């Protein structure tokens, strides 16, 4: 194995005048150092531990496959090392940057929690977009624990998982092929975990029928047709009301819908 390199860096040298990460040839290194800072900024002075952050092995083109150990050696210093390849460094000049998420913004859970288990590459894909996440959410992800075998775990509740799924899906829409695949998988995995929590519901501001279905014993399709009938016959907003569900109107609407699909009636909306 090639000899390990030691990096003594000031994060301020990798930021532009507005405090954002520089672009160009130093962009990857800038992001790598910023994410190490996030890891270390939540620790107390003298604290250090293994993390779920992959070693990027800056001196080589290929990742080594190890996970970094990060620690706060002093007030202004964050040290890091990869136990696998030996790459290591110390970062200063990070305290006043936006990547100092600090222990002052812990994630506060409001309901039942779950140990979310995802692939380390999936977690890394969302962490590479730090400013898309709230500081508390970034703090939640840096606390992820390595489980071995390429998997990591972090504690989250319904709201946190919902926020992560939304952010990951939005990021996937703008990501390149490999990252899009990882972010899509992360979204699907988080959504599946959400469904196991007792307070699970379907947050669908654009589709109230799904929310109504989650709160009643009627299928989504029945509710959707009933809403459509109400909107067409009553001229109102078609809000679903289980107490006034009209089975006769529903049956008639199903027949009308079949006819409409065959082109015999105009579309209601």
Buried (B, 14 or more C-beta within 10 A) or exposed (E): EEEBBEBEBEBEEBBEEEEBBBEEEEEEBBBBBBBBBBBBBBBEEEEBEEBBBBBBBBEEEEBBEBBBBBBBBEEEBBBBBBEBBBBBBBBBBBBEBBBBBEEEBBBEBEEEBBEBBBBBBBBBBBBBBBEBBBBBBBBBBBBBBBBEEEBBBBBBBBBBBBBBBEBBBBBBEEBEEEBBBBBBBBBBBBBEBBEEBEEBBBBEEEEBBBBBBEEBEBEBEBBBBBBBBBBEEEEEEBEBEEEEBEEEBBEEBBEBBEEBEEEEEEEEE
